[in-house]
Amino acid sequence: MTLKEKGEWNLKLAEILDSREFLDLPQFQKEYFQIRREHLCSVIINRLYYGVYLIAKGKLVDKGICKSKGRVLHSGEGCIWDKIMNENCASEINLAHQLRNMRNKADYEEGDDTNEIARAKEITLELYNILKGIE
């Protein structure tokens, strides 16, 4: 499976996890265990971020800028977003960093991040459309 395909699967998985049908599955509706959307925030935002990250990395691999098995930094100088966006895309790079920060917050901090899902989806869609346009 290509990195682009892995990225696409991550985005689809986030969509499934954020669906009412998923939350209503009988195995999640036991008396002692009921999954709710706030339980899935971290996973959903995580998959959204990694979906666009893998698509971006796939673009870099296709351009010969990095290797498929090589590690590409998520932030800092020379990170994936600096490598994939040209110098005229400062706002897009900021979006990528904002989505990464949302992922870090959802993964590593306490709290209910359900309000963040809609914004994470908006950012993901913007980044996805930008990445689609990069040849």
TIVO-2410 file (N, C-alpha, C; in nm, 3 decimals):
# residues 135
REC num residu      c1      c2      c3 atome chaine
REC   1      M   0.085  -0.118   0.000     N      A
REC   1      M   0.000   0.000   0.000    CA      A
REC   1      M   0.089   0.124   0.000     C      A
REC   2      T   0.058   0.219  -0.084     N      A
REC   2      T   0.137   0.342  -0.092    CA      A
REC   2      T   0.109   0.431   0.029     C      A
REC   3      L   0.197   0.528   0.051     N      A
REC   3      L   0.174   0.623   0.160    CA      A
REC   3      L   0.045   0.702   0.137     C      A
REC   4      K   0.019   0.738   0.012     N      A
REC   4      K  -0.106   0.809  -0.020    CA      A
REC   4      K  -0.226   0.723   0.018     C      A
REC   5      E  -0.222   0.595  -0.018     N      A
REC   5      E  -0.333   0.505   0.017    CA      A
REC   5      E  -0.347   0.491   0.169     C      A
REC   6      K  -0.235   0.479   0.239     N      A
REC   6      K  -0.241   0.473   0.386    CA      A
REC   6      K  -0.303   0.600   0.442     C      A
REC   7      G  -0.264   0.714   0.386     N      A
REC   7      G  -0.322   0.841   0.429    CA      A
REC   7      G  -0.471   0.846   0.405     C      A
REC   8      E  -0.513   0.803   0.286     N      A
REC   8      E  -0.656   0.800   0.253    CA      A
REC   8      E  -0.733   0.709   0.349     C      A
REC   9      W  -0.675   0.592   0.383     N      A
REC   9      W  -0.741   0.501   0.478    CA      A
REC   9      W  -0.753   0.565   0.616     C      A
REC  10      N  -0.652   0.639   0.658     N      A
REC  10      N  -0.659   0.709   0.787    CA      A
REC  10      N  -0.773   0.811   0.787     C      A
REC  11      L  -0.788   0.885   0.677     N      A
REC  11      L  -0.896   0.983   0.669    CA      A
REC  11      L  -1.032   0.915   0.670     C      A
REC  12      K  -1.044   0.802   0.600     N      A
REC  12      K  -1.170   0.727   0.598    CA      A
REC  12      K  -1.200   0.671   0.738     C      A
REC  13      L  -1.099   0.620   0.805     N      A
REC  13      L  -1.117   0.568   0.941    CA      A
REC  13      L  -1.167   0.676   1.036     C      A
REC  14      A  -1.111   0.796   1.026     N      A
REC  14      A  -1.157   0.909   1.109    CA      A
REC  14      A  -1.305   0.936   1.083     C      A
REC  15      E  -1.344   0.932   0.955     N      A
REC  15      E  -1.484   0.955   0.918    CA      A
REC  15      E  -1.575   0.848   0.981     C      A
REC  16      I  -1.532   0.723   0.974     N      A
REC  16      I  -1.612   0.613   1.031    CA      A
REC  16      I  -1.623   0.628   1.182     C      A
REC  17      L  -1.511   0.656   1.248     N      A
REC  17      L  -1.511   0.669   1.394    CA      A
REC  17      L  -1.598   0.784   1.442     C      A
REC  18      D  -1.616   0.885   1.358     N      A
REC  18      D  -1.697   1.001   1.395    CA      A
REC  18      D  -1.842   0.988   1.347     C      A
REC  19      S  -1.882   0.869   1.310     N      A
REC  19      S  -2.019   0.850   1.261    CA      A
REC  19      S  -2.112   0.799   1.371     C      A
REC  20      R  -2.235   0.834   1.363     N      A
REC  20      R  -2.338   0.787   1.457    CA      A
REC  20      R  -2.349   0.635   1.451     C      A
REC  21      E  -2.337   0.580   1.330     N      A
REC  21      E  -2.348   0.435   1.313    CA      A
REC  21      E  -2.241   0.361   1.394     C      A
REC  22      F  -2.121   0.416   1.397     N      A
REC  22      F  -2.014   0.352   1.474    CA      A
REC  22      F  -2.045   0.357   1.623     C      A
REC  23      L  -2.086   0.473   1.670     N      A
REC  23      L  -2.116   0.488   1.813    CA      A
REC  23      L  -2.234   0.402   1.856     C      A
REC  24      D  -2.323   0.370   1.763     N      A
REC  24      D  -2.441   0.290   1.796    CA      A
REC  24      D  -2.420   0.139   1.781     C      A
REC  25      L  -2.298   0.096   1.749     N      A
REC  25      L  -2.273  -0.048   1.737    CA      A
REC  25      L  -2.304  -0.116   1.871     C      A
REC  26      P  -2.373  -0.230   1.867     N      A
REC  26      P  -2.417  -0.295   1.991    CA      A
REC  26      P  -2.304  -0.328   2.087     C      A
REC  27      Q  -2.187  -0.363   2.038     N      A
REC  27      Q  -2.078  -0.398   2.129    CA      A
REC  27      Q  -2.027  -0.281   2.211     C      A
REC  28      F  -2.064  -0.158   2.172     N      A
REC  28      F  -2.026  -0.040   2.249    CA      A
REC  28      F  -2.139   0.011   2.338     C      A
REC  29      Q  -2.248  -0.062   2.345     N      A
REC  29      Q  -2.365  -0.016   2.419    CA      A
REC  29      Q  -2.399  -0.108   2.536     C      A
REC  30      K  -2.299  -0.168   2.595     N      A
REC  30      K  -2.320  -0.254   2.712    CA      A
REC  30      K  -2.352  -0.167   2.833     C      A
REC  31      E  -2.418  -0.226   2.928     N      A
REC  31      E  -2.456  -0.153   3.050    CA      A
REC  31      E  -2.334  -0.093   3.120     C      A
REC  32      Y  -2.226  -0.167   3.126     N      A
REC  32      Y  -2.106  -0.124   3.196    CA      A
REC  32      Y  -2.010  -0.042   3.110     C      A
REC  33      F  -2.039  -0.035   2.981     N      A
REC  33      F  -1.947   0.032   2.890    CA      A
REC  33      F  -2.026   0.095   2.776     C      A
REC  34      Q  -2.024   0.225   2.772     N      A
REC  34      Q  -2.090   0.293   2.660    CA      A
REC  34      Q  -1.990   0.393   2.603     C      A
REC  35      I  -1.955   0.371   2.479     N      A
REC  35      I  -1.860   0.461   2.414    CA      A
REC  35      I  -1.934   0.586   2.368     C      A
REC  36      R  -1.872   0.699   2.391     N      A
REC  36      R  -1.930   0.825   2.346    CA      A
REC  36      R  -1.826   0.898   2.261     C      A
REC  37      R  -1.872   0.998   2.193     N      A
REC  37      R  -1.785   1.070   2.099    CA      A
REC  37      R  -1.660   1.125   2.168     C      A
REC  38      E  -1.673   1.174   2.291     N      A
REC  38      E  -1.556   1.231   2.357    CA      A
REC  38      E  -1.448   1.126   2.383     C      A
REC  39      H  -1.488   0.997   2.389     N      A
REC  39      H  -1.388   0.892   2.406    CA      A
REC  39      H  -1.303   0.874   2.280     C      A
REC  40      L  -1.355   0.917   2.169     N      A
REC  40      L  -1.288   0.895   2.041    CA      A
REC  40      L  -1.217   1.019   1.986     C      A
REC  41      C  -1.226   1.133   2.053     N      A
REC  41      C  -1.167   1.256   2.001    CA      A
REC  41      C  -1.021   1.239   1.966     C      A
REC  42      S  -0.944   1.184   2.056     N      A
REC  42      S  -0.802   1.167   2.034    CA      A
REC  42      S  -0.777   1.082   1.910     C      A
REC  43      V  -0.848   0.972   1.898     N      A
REC  43      V  -0.828   0.881   1.785    CA      A
REC  43      V  -0.868   0.947   1.654     C      A
REC  44      I  -0.980   1.017   1.653     N      A
REC  44      I  -1.029   1.083   1.531    CA      A
REC  44      I  -0.931   1.190   1.485     C      A
REC  45      I  -0.893   1.280   1.576     N      A
REC  45      I  -0.801   1.388   1.541    CA      A
REC  45      I  -0.665   1.331   1.502     C      A
REC  46      N  -0.621   1.227   1.571     N      A
REC  46      N  -0.497   1.160   1.540    CA      A
REC  46      N  -0.499   1.106   1.397     C      A
REC  47      R  -0.604   1.039   1.358     N      A
REC  47      R  -0.615   0.982   1.223    CA      A
REC  47      R  -0.623   1.091   1.117     C      A
REC  48      L  -0.692   1.201   1.148     N      A
REC  48      L  -0.698   1.313   1.053    CA      A
REC  48      L  -0.558   1.367   1.027     C      A
REC  49      Y  -0.483   1.391   1.135     N      A
REC  49      Y  -0.348   1.443   1.120    CA      A
REC  49      Y  -0.260   1.346   1.042     C      A
REC  50      Y  -0.258   1.220   1.085     N      A
REC  50      Y  -0.170   1.125   1.018    CA      A
REC  50      Y  -0.213   1.096   0.875     C      A
REC  51      G  -0.340   1.111   0.846     N      A
REC  51      G  -0.386   1.097   0.708    CA      A
REC  51      G  -0.317   1.197   0.617     C      A
REC  52      V  -0.323   1.325   0.654     N      A
REC  52      V  -0.260   1.427   0.568    CA      A
REC  52      V  -0.107   1.419   0.577     C      A
REC  53      Y  -0.053   1.380   0.692     N      A
REC  53      Y   0.092   1.363   0.705    CA      A
REC  53      Y   0.141   1.257   0.606     C      A
REC  54      L   0.074   1.142   0.601     N      A
REC  54      L   0.116   1.035   0.512    CA      A
REC  54      L   0.101   1.073   0.365     C      A
REC  55      I  -0.004   1.146   0.333     N      A
REC  55      I  -0.022   1.193   0.195    CA      A
REC  55      I   0.091   1.289   0.159     C      A
REC  56      A   0.125   1.379   0.251     N      A
REC  56      A   0.236   1.473   0.228    CA      A
REC  56      A   0.368   1.397   0.212     C      A
REC  57      K   0.392   1.300   0.297     N      A
REC  57      K   0.516   1.222   0.288    CA      A
REC  57      K   0.520   1.146   0.155     C      A
REC  58      G   0.405   1.094   0.112     N      A
REC  58      G   0.399   1.026  -0.017    CA      A
REC  58      G   0.440   1.118  -0.132     C      A
REC  59      K   0.397   1.244  -0.124     N      A
REC  59      K   0.436   1.342  -0.226    CA      A
REC  59      K   0.588   1.362  -0.225     C      A
REC  60      L   0.647   1.370  -0.105     N      A
REC  60      L   0.791   1.388  -0.094    CA      A
REC  60      L   0.867   1.267  -0.147     C      A
REC  61      V   0.814   1.149  -0.121     N      A
REC  61      V   0.876   1.027  -0.174    CA      A
REC  61      V   0.869   1.026  -0.326     C      A
REC  62      D   0.752   1.061  -0.379     N      A
REC  62      D   0.736   1.065  -0.525    CA      A
REC  62      D   0.832   1.165  -0.591     C      A
REC  63      K   0.862   1.274  -0.521     N      A
REC  63      K   0.953   1.376  -0.575    CA      A
REC  63      K   1.099   1.341  -0.550     C      A
REC  64      G   1.124   1.232  -0.476     N      A
REC  64      G   1.261   1.192  -0.446    CA      A
REC  64      G   1.326   1.274  -0.336     C      A
REC  65      I   1.246   1.347  -0.260     N      A
REC  65      I   1.299   1.433  -0.153    CA      A
REC  65      I   1.328   1.353  -0.027     C      A
REC  66      C   1.254   1.247  -0.006     N      A
REC  66      C   1.278   1.160   0.109    CA      A
REC  66      C   1.250   1.015   0.070     C      A
REC  67      K   1.290   0.925   0.156     N      A
REC  67      K   1.268   0.782   0.134    CA      A
REC  67      K   1.142   0.737   0.207     C      A
REC  68      S   1.077   0.638   0.153     N      A
REC  68      S   0.955   0.585   0.212    CA      A
REC  68      S   0.976   0.539   0.356     C      A
REC  69      K   1.089   0.475   0.381     N      A
REC  69      K   1.117   0.423   0.516    CA      A
REC  69      K   1.187   0.525   0.605     C      A
REC  70      G   1.222   0.640   0.548     N      A
REC  70      G   1.293   0.741   0.626    CA      A
REC  70      G   1.198   0.818   0.717     C      A
REC  71      R   1.254   0.870   0.824     N      A
REC  71      R   1.177   0.950   0.919    CA      A
REC  71      R   1.175   1.094   0.871     C      A
REC  72      V   1.058   1.154   0.873     N      A
REC  72      V   1.043   1.295   0.837    CA      A
REC  72      V   0.982   1.366   0.957     C      A
REC  73      L   1.050   1.468   1.006     N      A
REC  73      L   1.005   1.539   1.126    CA      A
REC  73      L   0.867   1.601   1.108     C      A
REC  74      H   0.793   1.607   1.218     N      A
REC  74      H   0.660   1.667   1.220    CA      A
REC  74      H   0.665   1.817   1.244     C      A
REC  75      S   0.771   1.864   1.309     N      A
REC  75      S   0.780   2.007   1.339    CA      A
REC  75      S   0.927   2.046   1.344     C      A
REC  76      G   0.949   2.176   1.353     N      A
REC  76      G   1.085   2.228   1.359    CA      A
REC  76      G   1.142   2.252   1.221     C      A
REC  77      E   1.266   2.297   1.219     N      A
REC  77      E   1.331   2.329   1.093    CA      A
REC  77      E   1.346   2.203   1.007     C      A
REC  78      G   1.307   2.214   0.882     N      A
REC  78      G   1.318   2.101   0.790    CA      A
REC  78      G   1.210   1.996   0.807     C      A
REC  79      C   1.102   2.034   0.875     N      A
REC  79      C   0.993   1.938   0.897    CA      A
REC  79      C   0.918   1.912   0.767     C      A
REC  80      I   0.833   1.814   0.770     N      A
REC  80      I   0.758   1.774   0.651    CA      A
REC  80      I   0.682   1.889   0.588     C      A
REC  81      W   0.623   1.974   0.672     N      A
REC  81      W   0.540   2.083   0.621    CA      A
REC  81      W   0.625   2.189   0.553     C      A
REC  82      D   0.747   2.212   0.604     N      A
REC  82      D   0.840   2.304   0.537    CA      A
REC  82      D   0.885   2.246   0.403     C      A
REC  83      K   0.905   2.115   0.400     N      A
REC  83      K   0.953   2.050   0.278    CA      A
REC  83      K   0.845   2.047   0.170     C      A
REC  84      I   0.719   2.030   0.208     N      A
REC  84      I   0.613   2.010   0.109    CA      A
REC  84      I   0.555   2.142   0.058     C      A
REC  85      M   0.554   2.244   0.142     N      A
REC  85      M   0.497   2.373   0.103    CA      A
REC  85      M   0.610   2.465   0.059     C      A
REC  86      N   0.585   2.543  -0.045     N      A
REC  86      N   0.690   2.638  -0.084    CA      A
REC  86      N   0.682   2.761   0.006     C      A
REC  87      E   0.777   2.852  -0.012     N      A
REC  87      E   0.785   2.967   0.080    CA      A
REC  87      E   0.664   3.059   0.073     C      A
REC  88      N   0.581   3.048  -0.028     N      A
REC  88      N   0.462   3.132  -0.039    CA      A
REC  88      N   0.340   3.075   0.032     C      A
REC  89      C   0.359   2.966   0.104     N      A
REC  89      C   0.245   2.896   0.166    CA      A
REC  89      C   0.247   2.904   0.318     C      A
REC  90      A   0.285   3.019   0.373     N      A
REC  90      A   0.298   3.032   0.519    CA      A
REC  90      A   0.168   2.996   0.591     C      A
REC  91      S   0.053   3.038   0.537     N      A
REC  91      S  -0.072   3.010   0.606    CA      A
REC  91      S  -0.104   2.860   0.605     C      A
REC  92      E  -0.067   2.790   0.496     N      A
REC  92      E  -0.090   2.647   0.489    CA      A
REC  92      E   0.000   2.572   0.588     C      A
REC  93      I   0.125   2.617   0.599     N      A
REC  93      I   0.216   2.557   0.696    CA      A
REC  93      I   0.160   2.577   0.836     C      A
REC  94      N   0.108   2.697   0.864     N      A
REC  94      N   0.048   2.723   0.995    CA      A
REC  94      N  -0.071   2.632   1.021     C      A
REC  95      L  -0.151   2.604   0.918     N      A
REC  95      L  -0.264   2.512   0.934    CA      A
REC  95      L  -0.214   2.372   0.973     C      A
REC  96      A  -0.109   2.328   0.906     N      A
REC  96      A  -0.054   2.195   0.935    CA      A
REC  96      A  -0.005   2.189   1.079     C      A
REC  97      H   0.064   2.295   1.122     N      A
REC  97      H   0.113   2.299   1.260    CA      A
REC  97      H  -0.004   2.307   1.359     C      A
REC  98      Q  -0.109   2.379   1.323     N      A
REC  98      Q  -0.227   2.389   1.409    CA      A
REC  98      Q  -0.291   2.250   1.426     C      A
REC  99      L  -0.302   2.175   1.316     N      A
REC  99      L  -0.360   2.041   1.324    CA      A
REC  99      L  -0.271   1.950   1.408     C      A
REC 100      R  -0.142   1.962   1.393     N      A
REC 100      R  -0.050   1.881   1.474    CA      A
REC 100      R  -0.064   1.916   1.622     C      A
REC 101      N  -0.075   2.045   1.653     N      A
REC 101      N  -0.094   2.086   1.793    CA      A
REC 101      N  -0.226   2.033   1.849     C      A
REC 102      M  -0.329   2.031   1.765     N      A
REC 102      M  -0.458   1.975   1.808    CA      A
REC 102      M  -0.443   1.826   1.838     C      A
REC 103      R  -0.367   1.757   1.754     N      A
REC 103      R  -0.343   1.614   1.777    CA      A
REC 103      R  -0.268   1.593   1.908     C      A
REC 104      N  -0.163   1.673   1.931     N      A
REC 104      N  -0.087   1.661   2.056    CA      A
REC 104      N  -0.176   1.686   2.177     C      A
REC 105      K  -0.257   1.789   2.171     N      A
REC 105      K  -0.347   1.822   2.282    CA      A
REC 105      K  -0.445   1.708   2.307     C      A
REC 106      A  -0.506   1.658   2.201     N      A
REC 106      A  -0.605   1.549   2.216    CA      A
REC 106      A  -0.538   1.421   2.267     C      A
REC 107      D  -0.416   1.396   2.224     N      A
REC 107      D  -0.347   1.273   2.265    CA      A
REC 107      D  -0.290   1.280   2.406     C      A
REC 108      Y  -0.240   1.397   2.447     N      A
REC 108      Y  -0.158   1.402   2.568    CA      A
REC 108      Y  -0.212   1.487   2.682     C      A
REC 109      E  -0.325   1.555   2.660     N      A
REC 109      E  -0.379   1.639   2.767    CA      A
REC 109      E  -0.518   1.592   2.806     C      A
REC 110      E  -0.555   1.617   2.930     N      A
REC 110      E  -0.689   1.583   2.977    CA      A
REC 110      E  -0.791   1.678   2.918     C      A
REC 111      G  -0.915   1.632   2.912     N      A
REC 111      G  -1.023   1.719   2.868    CA      A
REC 111      G  -1.105   1.658   2.757     C      A
REC 112      D  -1.215   1.723   2.730     N      A
REC 112      D  -1.308   1.682   2.625    CA      A
REC 112      D  -1.281   1.767   2.502     C      A
REC 113      D  -1.236   1.701   2.396     N      A
REC 113      D  -1.197   1.772   2.274    CA      A
REC 113      D  -1.302   1.761   2.164     C      A
REC 114      T  -1.428   1.732   2.200     N      A
REC 114      T  -1.530   1.713   2.096    CA      A
REC 114      T  -1.548   1.839   2.012     C      A
REC 115      N  -1.530   1.956   2.072     N      A
REC 115      N  -1.544   2.080   1.995    CA      A
REC 115      N  -1.431   2.098   1.894     C      A
REC 116      E  -1.321   2.029   1.914     N      A
REC 116      E  -1.205   2.041   1.825    CA      A
REC 116      E  -1.222   1.958   1.697     C      A
REC 117      I  -1.308   1.858   1.700     N      A
REC 117      I  -1.321   1.767   1.585    CA      A
REC 117      I  -1.363   1.843   1.459     C      A
REC 118      A  -1.462   1.928   1.470     N      A
REC 118      A  -1.510   2.001   1.352    CA      A
REC 118      A  -1.399   2.087   1.293     C      A
REC 119      R  -1.324   2.156   1.376     N      A
REC 119      R  -1.214   2.240   1.326    CA      A
REC 119      R  -1.104   2.153   1.266     C      A
REC 120      A  -1.074   2.041   1.330     N      A
REC 120      A  -0.972   1.950   1.277    CA      A
REC 120      A  -1.014   1.899   1.139     C      A
REC 121      K  -1.141   1.871   1.121     N      A
REC 121      K  -1.191   1.826   0.990    CA      A
REC 121      K  -1.177   1.937   0.885     C      A
REC 122      E  -1.207   2.060   0.922     N      A
REC 122      E  -1.193   2.173   0.829    CA      A
REC 122      E  -1.048   2.190   0.786     C      A
REC 123      I  -0.957   2.188   0.882     N      A
REC 123      I  -0.815   2.203   0.852    CA      A
REC 123      I  -0.767   2.087   0.764     C      A
REC 124      T  -0.809   1.967   0.799     N      A
REC 124      T  -0.770   1.849   0.721    CA      A
REC 124      T  -0.816   1.862   0.577     C      A
REC 125      L  -0.939   1.905   0.557     N      A
REC 125      L  -0.991   1.920   0.420    CA      A
REC 125      L  -0.910   2.024   0.343     C      A
REC 126      E  -0.878   2.136   0.409     N      A
REC 126      E  -0.797   2.238   0.343    CA      A
REC 126      E  -0.660   2.184   0.304     C      A
REC 127      L  -0.595   2.114   0.397     N      A
REC 127      L  -0.464   2.058   0.370    CA      A
REC 127      L  -0.471   1.950   0.261     C      A
REC 128      Y  -0.574   1.868   0.268     N      A
REC 128      Y  -0.593   1.763   0.167    CA      A
REC 128      Y  -0.605   1.824   0.028     C      A
REC 129      N  -0.683   1.929   0.016     N      A
REC 129      N  -0.700   1.995  -0.115    CA      A
REC 129      N  -0.570   2.059  -0.163     C      A
REC 130      I  -0.495   2.117  -0.071     N      A
REC 130      I  -0.363   2.174  -0.106    CA      A
REC 130      I  -0.271   2.063  -0.155     C      A
REC 131      L  -0.266   1.953  -0.081     N      A
REC 131      L  -0.177   1.842  -0.117    CA      A
REC 131      L  -0.216   1.780  -0.251     C      A
REC 132      K  -0.347   1.774  -0.279     N      A
REC 132      K  -0.390   1.720  -0.409    CA      A
REC 132      K  -0.336   1.804  -0.523     C      A
REC 133      G  -0.321   1.933  -0.502     N      A
REC 133      G  -0.275   2.022  -0.607    CA      A
REC 133      G  -0.124   2.024  -0.627     C      A
REC 134      I  -0.050   1.961  -0.538     N      A
REC 134      I   0.096   1.958  -0.549    CA      A
REC 134      I   0.137   1.844  -0.640     C      A
REC 135      E   0.209   1.878  -0.744     N      A
REC 135      E   0.257   1.775  -0.840    CA      A
REC 135      E   0.400   1.739  -0.813     C      A
***
